Amino acid sequence: LAYHSGWIVEERMGIALAMGDNAFDAKRKAEVAAHKIMIRTAAEREWRGQEEKRMHVVE
């Protein structure tokens, strides 16, 4: 795997795919799907939703 110089290698990433009438619609649907994924880590034992939205089309 190749990593971007700004990435923290220990982080895990996922991909949400969606189809839409156009690219904007598909990206919005993928963002909605991504926010339905619950996250739990070794340090944070409670299940929680992700809140990262810096790269999102729709807030």
Beta strands, then each sheet from edge to edge (+ up, - down):
strand 1: 38-39
strand 2: 48-49
sheet 1: 1+ 2-
end
